Every structure is written in C-alpha cells, then in structure tokens.
Amino acid sequence: MYWLSAAISLFLFGAVSLSQPAKRADNGSWPRQSFKTAPTFQPPVFDVHKSGAPLAPGLLLTSFIPATDEIENAAVIITDAGDLVWNSPPGSYSNVRVQHLDSEPVLTLWNGSSIGEQGYGFVSILDTTYTEIYRVCPQARALTPDNTTFPCYGDIHESFITDRGTILMTIYNITNADLTSINGPKDGWIYDGLFYEVDIKTNRTIFRWSAYEAGIPLTASKAPLGKAAFGNGTLDSPFDFFHINSVELVGSRHFVNSRHYWTSYLLDSKGDIEWMIEGDTGGDFQLPEGGQFAWEHHALLKNVTEKDAILTYFNNDNGNAPLFNGTHPAEGLEFYLDLENKTATLLKNLVDPNELIYPIAAGSYVDLPNGNVLLGYGTYPSIKEYGPDGDVRMSILFGDTTTSNPAGFTSLTYRAWRDPWVGTPAAPPVAVFDQDNTTLYMSWNGATGITMWEISCANATGQQAIHSLGMIPSTGFETMFNLAGSGCSSAAVATAYRDDVPLRSTDFISLTAGS
C-alpha cells in the first residue's frame, strides 16, 4: 500500500525528493554540516575514501575535544558514508563506545571538564533509547592544580565495563612526593595515576590501585621533569610521571598502561606486578627487531592463556630527540606474547604508506570481527580501517591536518570505535518546514536503520492524518520532501520506518495559512 501511494504521488506531482547533501556552515577552515531539524548540531564534514575491499559491520563512534573553534565539542555516531546518526547534546565528551551490561548493549561515554590532559567527570551509561540508566561517579576526591572542586573525579582516559558488573575508571590525584632522585625538589608534587573498579549500580569501590603507592620508581619514567607539558614538580605544575591511559580486566587481574613509562603492567588480584613489557628494553620480555614502542595508547591484552596472549597498541612514537619531532609515524602494533619464555613476536605493524601520520597524543587500536583493524589517530583528525593483511580499506578525514594553533592540532579524538548498534530513541523524530512551507525536513537523532519515511497530510485540526502522500527513502541524517503540488494545505506528519515497520511519527507540523 505504501509503495503504491509513493508511486502515485511521484506520478501525479513529483512531490517525493531525496535529501540534498548537508550544507556546510562557514565556521573555520574545515567545513561543518548543518541541519534544518537540528540547528545546534554542527559536526564536521567527513571526507570518506574506500578501497572497495570488505569493511567490518557496525557504525563508527568517536568524540571531539576541540583545540580551536573549527570542530564541534560533541560525541557522534556516523555511518561508513560519513552520514551522522547521532549527535550528543553540548558538552565535553570522550571515549563513546558500545559495551555490554547484563548481556545488553549500552552506550558509554565520559562527560566532564578537563585541566590540561587530566579529566574530572563521570561516565554515562545509556540504553538503546539513549536514556541514561546509570551515572558512574567514583567515590573519590582528587586534588587539582588550582584546587578546583568537581562533582565527580573520574578521568577522561578509561571507562571499561567488565563482565562482573563493574567499570574501570582512571583518576589523577596531585600527591606530595620526594623528587630528589630525578633532580627535583624534596617537597615535590606529582600527578599520581590511579584506577578504580566501581560497581556500576551502587558506585561502590571494588578495587583501587595507585602507581605511586605501588612503588614504581620515578627514575624509570621517560617523562623529562620540567619539560613540555610534563610538569615542574610543583603544586601548581605537578610532574606527570606515570600518565595512566588504559586499564582492562583480564580474568581476575588488571592490565594497566603507562604512557610515560612506555610500559604495560599485568597486575595480580592484589595489585602486585606479575610482569611488565616496556617499549625500549622490553622489560620482562625480549622485543623483536622493529618492535619498539613509545608514548603508546590503548594497550589491550587478548586471548590470554597461561602460555600466551595477544597484545595490541596504538604506538605514538613519533620522535624523542627532541620530543615529538615527527621522525617516526604512528602505527598500530600487534604482538604475540610467549608468556613462558617471555618473548614478543610482532604480528602487525599498521601504517598507511600513502599518508604517514604523526599525532602527538591519543589514538586507538580496535580489532574487528572480520579480521580488520580500526585505528583512531588522536590529535590527527583521521580514522582508518585496515584489512587483515594491512591494506588500507577506508580512510576518513574530518579536520585540517595543518594548524597554527599552539597546541599543534585542531581537535582531539581520544579513541574511535566500530560497533554494531541499534538505537531507537525515546525522543520522537522531528520535522520542520522551510520558510516557504514548501519543503518538509525530517530527522530522528540516534535512530539507526531508518530506511523510509511516510509523509501524510493532516486535516485542519491537526489531530489525525487524512491521507498518505507517499513513502520516500531515508537519505542520511536529514531527509526532505517537497510538498509543492501535493494539495496539502493544513498540516503534515512524517513517520519513520525501519524496513517495513513503522516506528514513530513526528508531531503534526502546521502550514501557514495560504501556503
């Protein structure tokens, strides 16, 4: 019936029209998108290039922490085509991804404030309607550089849901420390790197670990005291000796990464170090030739047995003398670890030979179910998907790659993910008319798999649809319908369909008299 009405409407007055590409707002040198139905949303235009080789299933998720006004401060979900699916409300977000809680998919994202590279906030856990079902705020208070207080002190770097109903979150706390061993003051100050394992439903702390309390020697830190953004060791400029940036649960143990030690640690259930792997000397492992790493992010240990494991990194080693001199491109690394003989074998070294990238911070490595790997490039505005043999299958650019900004980048995308996600928002779809009341625009922020919209003309009171004007294909985040010649003069309503199932309708939108 609906396809028939669409065909009739097309034949009679050609009223059905595909959405036009999003108009680019003139904000900064990199273009943004704009939408009639969501005027506050201004995500960057996503410049997508594909090789044609198979990609992994799922949507792409990331967030932007802008260093300039060229990028919207938001979390987003997009398609492979670069179409927006979901745009968060305004705020400072990080690490938006799909995880599972009680065997159900949930969307998790950090939200808060930042001072330098440290964050102070909470993790929101949303269900598939984008309703917040839990807000995790660790029962901890941290000392900050200017003694600012925050409602929550969860850090930006990690929000890992475990299979025991807990979440792992990092925290940075300014702590008094003797720095004479590294030529600093005796009465010095550091950023201690901690992680908390928190019960999601009660906010109760299950486990706590501190790098400083664990006795990791300051002299092993690769961070130079007093240089760059590492801190001077004073109360107003604490020395960021450890810089914890990832933690995960491995059985009953925790796997923790320190960016400034170039080291990952496997901790037993009490928090004692079982072994460590270090990017220069190998630590407890013998590294292969070409397997060195530095300033790394997103350390993940997988397929762990008593005998072996797989270890992956996003390697930020782009030069150390001087720091970050751009002599070594970022790469995705995968190692096979022989846990009995303590050897590491390099399995993958993912670099795009046609675009060598040198981000100074952040980044992510995500294994995908078809054998592909997704890399997010941190301070460089790009996401790439590699095939099992290292071929670049998709490359997305969403910002300027050169900037005069003193930070050296336009936006930080801490991590990028690809995950299956079916979202059916609690909020209804939205429709608006243009100024001439001839074109109807419709969208449903966060709705996935919308294939069609049915447009109906309502009676003068706007209480019910009196007849369908036809079905039109959904064409990205926002779809448009031209009412010219349709005979509709009172009000219209749009209904979203997923395949052939009607899901929800917009409110009735009244036309101006005489239009």
Secondary structure, 3 states (H helix, E strand, C coil): CHHHHHHHHHHHHCCCCCCCCCEEECCCCCCEEECCCCCCCCCECCEEEECCCCCCCCEEEEEEEECCCCCCCEEEEECCCCCEEEECCCCCEEEEEEEEECCEEEEEEEEEEEECCEEEEEEEEECCCCCEEEEECCCCCCCCCCCCCCCCCECCCCEEECCCCEEEEEEEEEEEECCHHHCCCCCEEEEEEEEEEEECCCCCEEEEEECCCCCCCHHHCCCCCCCCCCCCCECCECECCCCEEEEEEECCEEEEEECCCCEEEEECCCCCEEEEEECCCCCCCECCCCCCCCCCEEEEEECCCCCEEEEEEEECCCCECCECCCCCCCEEEEEEEECCCCEEEEEEEECCCCCCCCCCCCCEEEECCCCCEEEECECCCEEEEECCCCCEEEEEECCCCCCCCCCCCCEEECCCEEECCCCCCCCCCEEEECCCCCEEEEECCCCCCCCEEEEEEECCCCCCEEEEEEEEECCCCEEEEECCCCCCCCEEEEEEEECCEEEEECCCEECCCCC
